[in-house]
Amino acid sequence: MSNIIKKPSGFYDTFERRPGTDKKNTHYCPGCGHGRVHKLIAEALETLDIADNTIFISPVGCTVFAYYYFDTGNIQAAHGRAPAVGTGLRRSNQDSMIISYQGDGDLGAIGTAEIIHAANRGENMTVIFVNNTIYGMTGGQMAPTTMEGQITATTPAGRNHNDQGYAIKMAEIIATMKAPVFVERVAVSDSKNIMKAKKAINRALKAQKDKKGFSFVEILSACPIGWKMKPVDAIKRINTELVEYFPVQNFKDIIDETEPKPRIKDVISDNEIFTVLGMNNEVLDFKPSISWSKNFKEQKLRIAGFGGQGVLMAGTTLGYLAMAHNLNATWLPSYGPEMRGGTANCHVVLSNKKIGTPVVEKPNVLIAMNTPSYDIFEPTLVPGSLVIVNSSIIERKAKRKDVTTIYVPVTDIAKNLDIQAGQNMAAISAYLTYSGIMEVDNLIALIKTNFKKKALLDKNIEVIKKAQEYVKENCM
């Protein structure tokens, strides 16, 4: 019986360099190690039968082309951010295989924080680190792994540790951490080393499949164009120079003695969420109905003003109130360094569906507490939006005719009740009263059970009721 040599099933049948054209040649230069590494990974995907369950992450650099080759799920990440993206994928796709495929400029420079912390957390993922000691795609500049004396586009006299520091040895750094279960450096320079590389990649992926934790394989690879060498000479250089500085060896293998990582809890109960947030949800004297939630219209708010107006707390209060109504909520703050008087705004999303992002670029609700905030965010509103304008401070009228704008003197309402810090509660009350999105009485019930400053509770309730009264009499 004859052996049939064929392309591993982890690869696409056809590598299309430019889809829709007849350009089907490889992206990689002659002698480049990426092709060899690709083949080893594709074979491992086939051997372990995991291709259909794998998500491949390709960041910036020559590694970015991986999605043209691997018949898997593929995501491109920003420069250096692949381990962070991998963390998100791991937490949201707990049964998937995650491969972060990175180069040395990507992983060892801009991505240093991401790889260190992903490894330290022991994320159940596999990092394939291709080290050719330069920035290959962008012209052969010095990388964190460039060796002492090595000539690059930015070190024409050779790297000097007195000026540019020493080459970073990533495998050794990762191996010092407690969480990683497998760390090895290999090379794709000759048959013997390629077979060792194949074994290391298989073992690293098998560890992930068995849910053992974080595995890291560093691969010494040639870059003939960046090194300005012929392909044959570049590959030989791996064995004569690179391995002298970057020893090919296993640095850590505790796979066999490591227990599978426990599954991260998929669903957290409402009570658990409220407990983490320091809230008491069980004693609220209202119980919103399920039908109310189904009829809820998603709210994307920007609440903006200056520090000291309680803008950020207004956002968290709305988020807590929405959660008490069995809605999903996100809150994302943005503020300057000043304690008082600086800029402050927050993104708030309230929804009866899953929320894809906490970022609100096009709000349908704006609560503007001062004029600069009104000027900045009014143009971003979608048609039909609701705007609450703090008329105590903002003198101008609306420029937009396709939105509903109401003017409420929230600062004066709070100030007249001798609690100027309560202007955020006045703003929330105005929003709830006019929109009818949630009952003002439920806001009062929430702060009664969760307001930390009990001495100011009655004053804040007065502010809420006064703002409600004002909107009903003047805006509806």
Secondary structure, DSSP 8 states (H G I E B T S, - for coil): --------TTB-SS--SSTTSS--S-SS-TT-SHHHHHHHHHHHHHHHT-GGGEEEEE-SSGGGGGGGTBSSEEEE--TT-HHHHHHHHHHH-TTSEEEEEEEHHIIIIITHHHHHHHHHHT-S-EEEEEE-SEETTTTSEE-TT--TT--BTTBTT---HHHH-----HHHHHHTSSS-SEEEEEE-SSHHHHHHHHHHHHHHHHHHHTT---EEEEEE---HHHHT--HHHHHHHIIIIIHHHS--EEEEE-STT--------S---HHHHHHHTT---TT-S----HHHHHT---EEEEEEEETTS-HHHHHHHHHHHHHHTT-EEEEEEEE-S-SSSSEEEEEEEEESS--S-S--SS-SEEEE-SHHHHHHHGGG--TT-EEEEETTT--S--S-SSSEEEEE-HHHHHHHTT-GGGHHHHHHHHHHHHH-SS-HHHHHHHHHHH-S-GGGHHHHHHHHHHHHHHHHHHT-
